[in-house]
Amino acid sequence: MSGVFDKIVNINERLKLIGVYTGGIAAVIMMFLIVADVFMRNIFTSPIAGTYEIVQFFLMPLAIFPALAYTYSSGVLPRLGELVEKAPQGFQKVSKWIIIIIEIVIFTLLTVYGWKFAMAGVGDQMAVAVGGKLTPVYPVYFLIPIGFALIVIEVILSAIKPLIKK
């Protein structure tokens, strides 16, 4: 059982790293695009067409949603468990599992409704005008449920890990 669990954890770690690299590359591209747009705007008085839309609808979601699971697992985000650390030991054990269940429910709901939002975007063929042409934006909507699903997996694996170690 532990061997299979270790493989799942390794796959999850790789997915988180892919998400971090994707987010990092998107952030770097976003920075270069904004700098180039400001440079073109101020020096040549001719901005890059569609920079705002490209950043808002494509690069910003690419920078945020793929890296959510890594951010969550790194402990950077505040968690409810930090509030319980000074409580009695018995309360800590019970509240730990309650918090895990709440996190699973909330992130599962975010995944489901993110999926519904993405499917509605596909159904409506959502597009934005970028440089005078309509560009489909609905494929980016799938980053939302993927990002939250990876958090659900992370929460489940972090809950199972202490049980497997025993």
N, C-alpha and C positions, 0 to 999 in steps of 0.2 A: 504493500500500500504506500509506503513511504517513497519508493522509487517512482511510482506514478505521480505522486504529489510533488516530488522534486522536479519532475519533468514539466508539470503544469506551472509550477512556480518559475522555472527557467523561461518557459514560453512567455509568461506574463511579464517577466523582467525585460525580455527582448522587445515585447510590444510597447512597454513603457519607454524604453530607450528610443525606439522608432518614433514614438510620439514626441519625446523631448527634442530629438534631432529635427523632426518636421517643424515643430514650433520654433526652434532656434533659427532654422533656415528661413522660415516665413518672417520672423522678426528682422533678420538681417536684410532680406529683400525689401521689407517695408521701410527700413531706415534708409537704404540706398535710394529707393524710389522717391521718398519724401524729400531727401536732400537734393536729388536730381531735379525734382519739381520746383523746389524753392530756388535752386540755382538758375534754372531755365526761366523762371518767372521774374527773378530780379535782374539777371544779366541780359537776357535776350527778350524780355517782356513777352514770352510765349511759353505758358506752362504746358506740362505734359497732359494731354487730354485724358480724362477719366481717372486721374490719380486718386482722388477722394473715393470714388466708387470702388476701385481696385483694392484700396486699403480697407475700406469699411466692410465690403461684402465678401472679399476673398482672403486677404492676408491676415486680417485680425482674427477671424475664426480659425484659420490655419495655425496661428500663433498660440491660441488659447486652448481649444478643445482637445487636440491630440495629447497635450502635455498634462491634462487634468489628473490622470491616474498617478503619474510620477509625482506631481505636486502634492497630491493627497497622501501618498505613501511616505513622502519625505518628512512629514510632520510639520511642515511650514504652516499649514492651515490650523487655526484653533479648533480644538475638539472639545466635546462636552466632558470627556473623561478627565480632562485637566481640572475640572471643577470638583471632582469627586475624590481626588487624591488624599485629602485630609479627613475623609469620612472613615467610620469604622470599617474593618476588613470585610465583614459580612455584607455590608451595604455596598462596598466597592465591587465585590464579585457579582452581585445581582444587578447593580446598575451598569456594569460593563456589558453584560449580555443584553440588557434593555437598550442601551445605546447602540450596540451592534445591530440589533433588530430594527431600530428606528432608522439607522443609516441605510440599511439594506432596503427598507420600504421606501424611503424618500428617494434614493438614487435609482431604484427600480421604476418608481413613478416618473422621475425625470427622464429615464431612458424610454419608457413607453410613450410619454407625451412628446418627447423629442422625435421619436420615430413617426408618430402621427403627424407632427409638424412637417417633417421631411417628406412624408408621403403626400401631404396636402400640397407642398411645393411642387412635387412631381406632377400631381394631378392638374395643378394650375399652370404648369410650365413657367414658374417664376423666373423673371429675367430683369436685368437692370440695364439702363443705357450707359455704356462705357465708350466714350469717344464717338458718340453718335450712333452706335450700333447696339442692338439688344444682345446682351450676353447672358446665357442661362446661369442662374445663381443657385438653383435647387440642388445640384450635386453637393455643394458645400454644406447644405442643411443636414446631411447625413453625418457630419462630424459631431453634431450635438449628441445623438443617441450613442454613437460609438464611444465618445469621451465619457459619458455617464455609465455606459455598460462596463467599461474598463474599471471605473471606480467600484461598481458593484462586485466585480470579480476580485478586486483588491481587498475589499472589506471581507468578502467571504473567505479568501485565502488567509487573511490575517486572523480571522476568527478560528479557522481550522488548524493553523500552524501550531498553536500551543497544545491542542488536543493530540496532534500527530506526534509531537515531541515526547509526550508522556507515554 
